[in-house]
Amino acid sequence: PPADPNAPPEQDRGAASRPLPAHLLPAPFRPLFGRVSVSDPLLVQAHGLFAGPPHWTYAVTVRVPGDEQPRGGMTIRRRFRHFVALEERLREGCPGAILPPRPEKHAGRAIEEGSARQSAQFALQRAAELEEYLNALVNHPVAGLSDALRLFLTLQDDIGTAWPEVSASAFTRLGAVGAGAAVKVAEGTTNALQEIQQDQKDAGEDSAELLALAASEGLRIGSVVQAVPKIEGAIALVRDLGDRSGVVGLEISKLSKDVQENDPDLSSSLDLLSSALLRSGRRTKRLAIELSAAARPFQSQYRLCRYERLAFADRKAALSRRTSARGRADSRAQKLAAQQVNMSNYARPMHMERAEMEAALSDECAVEAAREADVVGLTLQREVARISENRRTEWSASLRVLSSSMKEACAERAAIWGSAKEQFKAEFPDFVVPAMEPTPAGVPLHGN
């Protein structure tokens, strides 16, 4: 029998049929906050010697769990810079977690943001993106319980008093610029499997499960990074086809009116053609909108690839700290053993006590670093399992919507042109389509 086009791939099908190990099952999670809404964008112009350009601030309304009333809740005001700082704080406080993608400054807005005041339409669109982002963080099993998110959503005062990198004072921000640097992970479209897997091996990864996870996720990330831009390009082509069909239909409609007095038959046939083009163009543009909405899970996974690589980078950093701490502990232990062998050191008890204390502290630090690396690894495995389950559900539903939308649009467009053909035959029953002679091989179609 033919294969089901909506069925998951073999590896995903096998993963779906196998239950997750007990240690990878997500812990019970209840969000600390209810629905978060972002609205009321307000353009603010700062004053002072070091005041920057005007910026938009947004009213963030936080509700308790279960409260769905349109009014009520606690309202605070935040700007986009605060959301950037929130992401950086969550990256530091939730190692191994795959965070929701933060809204980016779109490339098409760069000129507007740099040279002129941002429009109200821009602010409303940005508010909707930020609202979706905050609700994803609130419902995230790791970030939803973090202190950074709780402070961001509950601090009534200027958040710059707690986070100096977003302070309203330029001098305070300058002092906090060098406090930390965000981890930069390159997203290449090639060798994604080798990069992630090799990074984990070079960092001293000793877990077979995480090595296998790095290999499979690296392969998937490479496929997503290459395939999703092609899907977006195909949707853009469909949208462009609808626009061009509409433009051509309007132009032919104008031509039909221009030749109506001199050639009524030609005007009637052109009118039929323009009507079919306009109807087909409208249906094609509607298809582009449907495809764009159905492809959102793919675009979300495309943006999530960067954060998944950052989660693997957290594991790599934890392994490096574990190796470094264990190396220092072993060095101190060897030094202590050498001093204990040398009996002359017993004449200096203070020196021996200090060496023993340093060895004990180094060993405790090594144990703590190993425990931290294990926690990061377990968090990473749970996060990958969580997004894999979401991807398996969302992608299957999106593929069904994509296929049904394209099938329906194809049938409607065929009906549009079939109806136009029937109308043409009814109005011009004596018209005979000339038969096309076969073109000999090697002869151009438009040759003399």
C-alpha positions as CSV (number, residue, x, y, z in Angstrom):
1,P,0.0,0.0,0.0
2,P,1.2,3.6,-0.6
3,A,2.9,5.3,2.3
4,D,1.0,7.9,4.2
5,P,2.4,11.4,3.3
6,N,1.5,12.7,6.8
7,A,3.2,9.9,8.6
8,P,6.4,10.9,10.6
9,P,9.8,9.7,9.4
10,E,11.0,6.3,10.5
11,Q,13.2,7.6,13.3
12,D,10.4,9.9,14.6
13,R,7.8,7.1,14.3
14,G,10.0,4.8,16.4
15,A,10.6,7.5,18.9
16,A,6.9,8.2,19.1
17,S,6.1,4.5,19.8
18,R,8.7,4.3,22.6
19,P,7.9,5.7,26.0
20,L,10.4,8.1,27.5
21,P,12.6,6.9,30.3
22,A,11.5,7.8,33.7
23,H,14.3,10.3,34.3
24,L,13.4,12.2,31.1
25,L,9.7,12.6,32.0
26,P,9.0,16.3,32.7
27,A,8.4,17.2,36.3
28,P,4.9,18.4,37.2
29,F,4.7,22.1,36.3
30,R,2.2,24.7,37.2
31,P,2.7,28.3,35.8
32,L,3.3,30.9,38.5
33,F,1.4,33.5,36.4
34,G,-1.7,33.5,34.2
35,R,-2.1,35.0,30.8
36,V,0.2,37.9,30.1
37,S,-0.9,40.7,27.6
38,V,1.2,43.4,26.0
39,S,-0.6,46.5,24.8
40,D,-0.8,50.3,24.8
41,P,2.5,51.1,23.1
42,L,3.8,54.6,24.0
43,L,6.5,56.5,22.3
44,V,8.9,58.0,24.8
45,Q,11.5,60.7,24.3
46,A,14.2,60.7,27.0
47,H,15.7,64.0,28.1
48,G,19.3,64.8,29.0
49,L,22.8,65.1,27.6
50,F,23.1,61.3,26.8
51,A,19.5,60.8,25.9
52,G,19.0,58.4,23.0
53,P,16.4,58.4,20.2
54,P,12.7,58.0,20.9
55,H,11.7,54.5,21.9
56,W,8.5,52.5,22.4
57,T,7.4,51.3,25.8
58,Y,4.7,48.6,26.3
59,A,2.2,48.0,29.1
60,V,2.7,44.4,30.3
61,T,-0.4,43.1,32.2
62,V,0.2,40.1,34.4
63,R,-2.7,38.0,35.8
64,V,-3.0,35.3,38.3
65,P,-3.5,31.7,37.1
66,G,-7.1,31.2,36.0
67,D,-7.9,34.8,35.6
68,E,-9.2,35.4,32.0
69,Q,-10.9,38.8,32.6
70,P,-10.0,41.4,30.0
71,R,-9.4,44.0,32.7
72,G,-7.5,43.6,35.9
73,G,-4.2,42.2,36.9
74,M,-0.9,44.1,37.6
75,T,0.5,46.4,34.9
76,I,4.1,47.4,34.4
77,R,5.8,49.2,31.5
78,R,8.8,47.7,29.7
79,R,10.8,48.5,26.6
80,F,12.4,46.2,24.1
81,R,15.8,46.6,25.7
82,H,14.4,45.0,28.9
83,F,13.3,41.9,26.9
84,V,16.8,41.5,25.6
85,A,18.2,41.7,29.1
86,L,15.6,39.2,30.3
87,E,16.7,36.7,27.7
88,E,20.3,37.1,28.7
89,R,19.5,36.6,32.4
90,L,17.5,33.5,31.6
91,R,20.4,32.1,29.5
92,E,22.6,32.5,32.6
93,G,20.1,31.3,35.1
94,C,18.7,28.3,33.2
95,P,21.6,26.4,31.7
96,G,20.6,23.6,29.4
97,A,17.1,25.0,28.8
98,I,15.9,25.5,25.3
99,L,14.2,28.9,25.6
100,P,11.5,30.2,23.3
101,P,12.9,32.4,20.5
102,R,12.8,36.1,21.3
103,P,11.3,38.5,18.6
104,E,14.1,40.0,16.5
105,K,14.5,43.3,14.9
106,H,13.3,42.5,11.4
107,A,15.6,43.3,8.5
108,G,12.9,45.3,6.8
109,R,12.6,47.6,9.8
110,A,16.3,48.5,10.0
111,I,16.1,51.7,7.9
112,E,12.9,52.8,9.7
113,E,14.4,52.2,13.1
114,G,17.7,54.0,12.3
115,S,16.5,57.0,10.5
116,A,12.9,57.9,11.4
117,R,10.4,57.4,14.1
118,Q,8.9,54.0,14.3
119,S,5.3,53.8,13.2
120,A,2.3,52.9,15.3
121,Q,1.7,49.9,13.1
122,F,5.2,48.7,13.9
123,A,4.6,49.1,17.7
124,L,1.3,47.1,17.5
125,Q,3.0,44.3,15.6
126,R,5.9,44.3,18.1
127,A,3.5,44.2,21.0
128,A,1.8,41.1,19.6
129,E,5.2,39.4,19.2
130,L,6.3,40.3,22.7
131,E,3.0,39.0,24.2
132,E,3.5,35.7,22.4
133,Y,7.0,35.5,23.7
134,L,6.1,36.3,27.3
135,N,3.3,33.7,27.4
136,A,5.7,31.1,26.0
137,L,8.2,31.9,28.8
138,V,5.5,31.8,31.5
139,N,4.5,28.3,30.3
140,H,8.1,27.1,29.9
141,P,8.8,24.4,32.5
142,V,12.3,25.8,33.4
143,A,12.1,29.5,32.6
144,G,8.7,29.8,34.1
145,L,10.1,29.1,37.6
146,S,13.1,31.4,37.2
147,D,13.8,34.4,39.5
148,A,14.6,36.6,36.4
149,L,11.2,36.1,34.9
150,R,9.5,36.6,38.3
151,L,11.4,39.9,38.8
152,F,10.7,41.0,35.3
153,L,6.9,40.5,35.7
154,T,6.5,41.8,39.2
155,L,9.0,44.7,39.7
156,Q,6.9,47.9,39.6
157,D,9.9,50.3,39.7
158,D,12.4,50.8,36.9
159,I,14.0,47.4,36.2
160,G,17.3,49.2,35.7
161,T,17.6,49.4,39.5
162,A,18.0,45.6,39.6
163,W,19.6,45.1,36.2
164,P,22.3,47.8,35.6
165,E,22.8,46.9,31.9
166,V,19.3,48.4,31.2
167,S,19.5,51.3,33.6
168,A,18.1,54.7,32.5
169,S,21.5,56.2,33.5
170,A,24.1,56.0,30.7
171,F,27.0,55.8,33.2
172,T,25.4,52.9,34.9
173,R,25.0,51.1,31.6
174,L,28.5,51.8,30.6
175,G,29.8,50.3,33.9
176,A,27.8,47.1,33.3
177,V,28.7,46.6,29.7
178,G,31.8,44.5,30.5
179,A,30.0,42.5,33.2
180,G,29.2,39.6,30.9
181,A,29.2,38.6,27.2
182,A,26.5,36.6,25.5
183,V,27.5,33.2,24.1
184,K,27.7,33.4,20.3
185,V,27.1,30.1,18.4
186,A,27.4,30.2,14.6
187,E,24.6,28.6,12.7
188,G,26.1,27.1,9.6
189,T,24.0,25.3,7.1
190,T,26.6,22.7,6.5
191,N,28.3,20.2,8.8
192,A,25.8,20.8,11.6
193,L,26.0,17.2,12.7
194,Q,29.8,17.2,12.9
195,E,29.9,20.6,14.7
196,I,27.6,19.7,17.6
197,Q,28.8,16.1,18.0
198,Q,32.5,17.2,17.8
199,D,32.0,20.0,20.3
200,Q,30.5,17.5,22.8
201,K,33.4,15.1,22.3
202,D,36.0,17.8,22.6
203,A,34.5,18.9,25.8
204,G,34.9,15.5,27.4
205,E,31.3,14.2,27.0
206,D,31.1,10.8,28.7
207,S,27.3,10.2,28.3
208,A,26.4,7.9,25.5
209,E,22.8,9.2,25.6
210,L,23.9,12.8,25.1
211,L,26.4,11.9,22.4
212,A,23.6,10.1,20.5
213,L,21.3,13.1,21.2
214,A,23.9,15.5,19.8
215,A,24.3,13.5,16.7
216,S,20.5,13.2,16.0
217,E,19.8,16.8,16.8
218,G,22.7,18.1,14.8
219,L,21.4,16.2,11.8
220,R,17.8,17.6,12.3
221,I,19.1,21.1,12.8
222,G,21.0,21.0,9.6
223,S,17.9,19.8,7.7
224,V,15.7,22.4,9.3
225,V,18.2,25.3,8.6
226,Q,18.3,24.2,4.9
227,A,14.6,23.4,4.4
228,V,12.6,26.1,6.1
229,P,14.0,29.0,4.0
230,K,13.0,27.0,0.9
231,I,9.4,26.7,2.3
232,E,9.4,30.5,3.0
233,G,10.7,31.2,-0.5
234,A,7.9,29.0,-2.0
235,I,5.2,30.8,-0.1
236,A,6.7,34.1,-1.2
237,L,6.5,32.9,-4.8
238,V,2.9,31.9,-4.4
239,R,2.1,35.4,-3.0
240,D,3.9,37.1,-5.8
241,L,2.0,34.9,-8.3
242,G,-1.3,36.1,-6.8
243,D,-0.2,39.7,-6.9
244,R,1.0,39.5,-10.5
245,S,-2.2,37.8,-11.6
246,G,-4.3,40.6,-10.1
247,V,-2.1,43.3,-11.8
248,V,-2.3,41.5,-15.2
249,G,-6.1,41.1,-14.8
250,L,-6.6,44.8,-14.1
251,E,-4.5,45.8,-17.1
252,I,-6.4,43.4,-19.4
253,S,-9.7,44.8,-18.0
254,K,-8.5,48.3,-19.0
255,L,-7.5,47.1,-22.4
256,S,-10.9,45.5,-22.8
257,K,-12.6,48.8,-22.3
258,D,-10.3,50.6,-24.7
259,V,-11.0,48.2,-27.6
260,Q,-14.7,47.8,-26.9
261,E,-15.9,50.3,-29.6
262,N,-13.6,49.1,-32.4
263,D,-13.7,45.3,-31.7
264,P,-16.6,44.1,-29.5
265,D,-15.6,40.4,-29.9
266,L,-12.1,41.0,-28.7
267,S,-13.3,43.1,-25.8
268,S,-15.7,40.4,-24.7
269,S,-12.9,37.7,-24.8
270,L,-10.5,40.0,-22.9
271,D,-13.1,40.7,-20.3
272,L,-13.5,36.9,-19.7
273,L,-9.7,36.6,-19.4
274,S,-9.4,39.5,-17.0
275,S,-12.2,38.2,-14.8
276,A,-10.6,34.7,-14.6
277,L,-7.2,36.3,-13.8
278,L,-8.6,38.5,-11.1
279,R,-10.5,35.6,-9.4
280,S,-7.5,33.3,-9.7
281,G,-5.2,36.0,-8.3
282,R,-7.4,36.5,-5.3
283,R,-7.6,32.8,-4.6
284,T,-3.8,32.5,-5.0
285,K,-3.2,35.3,-2.5
286,R,-5.6,33.6,-0.1
287,L,-3.6,30.4,-0.5
288,A,-0.4,32.3,0.3
289,I,-2.0,33.6,3.6
290,E,-3.2,30.0,4.5
291,L,0.3,28.6,3.8
292,S,2.0,31.3,5.8
293,A,-0.2,30.6,8.8
294,A,0.3,26.8,8.5
295,A,4.1,27.2,8.2
296,R,4.4,29.0,11.5
297,P,5.5,25.9,13.4
298,F,8.3,25.3,10.9
299,Q,9.5,28.9,11.2
300,S,9.3,28.6,15.0
301,Q,11.5,25.5,14.9
302,Y,13.9,27.3,12.6
303,R,14.4,30.1,15.1
304,L,14.5,27.6,17.9
305,C,17.6,25.9,16.4
306,R,19.8,28.7,17.7
307,Y,18.6,28.3,21.2
308,E,19.0,24.5,21.0
309,R,22.6,25.0,20.0
310,L,23.0,27.4,22.9
311,A,21.7,24.7,25.2
312,F,24.3,22.2,23.9
313,A,26.8,25.0,24.5
314,D,25.7,25.2,28.1
315,R,26.4,21.5,28.5
316,K,29.8,22.0,26.9
317,A,30.7,24.9,29.3
318,A,29.5,22.8,32.2
319,L,31.8,19.9,31.1
320,S,34.7,22.3,30.8
321,R,34.2,23.6,34.3
322,R,33.9,20.0,35.6
323,T,37.2,19.0,33.9
324,S,38.9,22.1,35.1
325,A,37.7,21.7,38.7
326,R,38.6,18.0,38.8
327,G,42.1,18.8,37.4
328,R,42.7,21.4,40.2
329,A,41.4,19.0,42.8
330,D,43.7,16.2,41.6
331,S,46.6,18.6,41.5
332,R,46.0,19.7,45.1
333,A,45.6,16.1,46.2
334,Q,48.9,15.1,44.6
335,K,50.6,18.0,46.2
336,L,49.1,17.0,49.6
337,A,50.3,13.4,49.2
338,A,53.8,14.6,48.3
339,Q,53.9,16.8,51.4
340,Q,52.7,13.9,53.6
341,V,55.4,11.7,52.3
342,N,58.0,14.3,53.2
343,M,58.2,13.9,57.0
344,S,59.9,17.2,57.5
345,N,56.6,19.0,56.8
346,Y,55.1,17.6,60.0
347,A,57.3,20.1,61.8
348,R,55.1,22.8,60.2
349,P,51.5,21.8,61.2
350,M,50.0,25.0,59.9
351,H,51.4,24.4,56.5
352,M,50.0,20.8,56.4
353,E,46.5,22.0,57.7
354,R,46.4,24.6,54.9
355,A,47.3,22.0,52.3
356,E,44.6,19.6,53.6
357,M,42.0,22.4,53.6
358,E,42.8,23.4,50.1
359,A,42.6,19.8,48.9
360,A,39.2,19.3,50.6
361,L,37.8,22.6,49.2
362,S,39.1,21.7,45.7
363,D,37.5,18.3,45.9
364,E,34.2,19.9,47.0
365,C,34.3,22.3,44.1
366,A,35.0,19.4,41.7
367,V,32.0,17.4,43.1
368,E,29.8,20.5,42.8
369,A,30.9,21.1,39.2
370,A,30.2,17.4,38.4
371,R,26.7,17.8,40.0
372,E,26.0,21.0,38.0
373,A,27.1,19.2,34.7
374,D,24.7,16.3,35.5
375,V,21.9,18.7,36.1
376,V,22.5,20.6,32.9
377,G,22.7,17.3,31.0
378,L,19.4,16.1,32.5
379,T,17.7,19.5,31.7
380,L,19.0,19.3,28.1
381,Q,17.6,15.8,27.6
382,R,14.2,16.8,29.0
383,E,14.1,20.0,26.9
384,V,15.0,18.1,23.7
385,A,12.3,15.5,24.5
386,R,9.8,18.3,25.1
387,I,10.4,20.2,21.9
388,S,10.5,16.9,20.0
389,E,7.0,16.0,21.3
390,N,5.7,19.5,20.4
391,R,7.3,19.3,16.9
392,R,5.8,15.8,16.3
393,T,2.4,17.1,17.0
394,E,2.6,20.6,15.4
395,W,4.4,19.5,12.3
396,S,1.9,16.7,11.6
397,A,-1.0,19.1,11.9
398,S,0.7,21.8,9.8
399,L,1.4,19.3,7.0
400,R,-2.2,18.3,7.0
401,V,-3.3,22.0,6.7
402,L,-0.7,22.7,4.0
403,S,-1.7,19.7,1.9
404,S,-5.5,20.4,2.3
405,S,-5.1,24.1,1.5
406,M,-3.1,23.4,-1.6
407,K,-5.5,20.7,-2.8
408,E,-8.5,23.0,-2.2
409,A,-6.8,26.0,-3.9
410,C,-5.8,23.8,-6.9
411,A,-9.4,22.5,-7.3
412,E,-10.9,26.1,-7.1
413,R,-8.4,27.5,-9.5
414,A,-9.1,24.7,-12.0
415,A,-12.8,25.4,-11.6
416,I,-12.2,29.1,-12.3
417,W,-10.4,28.5,-15.5
418,G,-12.8,25.7,-16.5
419,S,-15.7,28.0,-16.0
420,A,-13.9,30.7,-18.1
421,K,-13.4,28.2,-20.9
422,E,-17.0,27.2,-20.9
423,Q,-18.1,30.8,-21.0
424,F,-15.8,31.4,-23.9
425,K,-17.1,28.4,-25.8
426,A,-20.7,29.6,-25.2
427,E,-20.0,33.1,-26.5
428,F,-17.8,32.0,-29.4
429,P,-19.2,28.7,-30.6
430,D,-17.6,29.0,-34.0
431,F,-14.1,29.5,-32.7
432,V,-11.7,26.7,-33.4
433,V,-8.4,26.3,-31.6
434,P,-5.7,25.7,-34.2
435,A,-3.8,22.5,-33.8
436,M,-0.1,23.0,-32.8
437,E,2.3,21.2,-35.1
438,P,5.1,19.2,-33.4
439,T,8.3,21.1,-33.3
440,P,11.3,19.1,-34.8
441,A,14.1,18.3,-32.4
442,G,16.8,21.0,-32.3
443,V,14.6,23.7,-33.9
444,P,13.8,26.6,-31.5
445,L,10.1,27.4,-31.0
446,H,10.4,30.9,-32.2
447,G,12.8,30.3,-35.0
448,N,12.3,31.8,-38.5
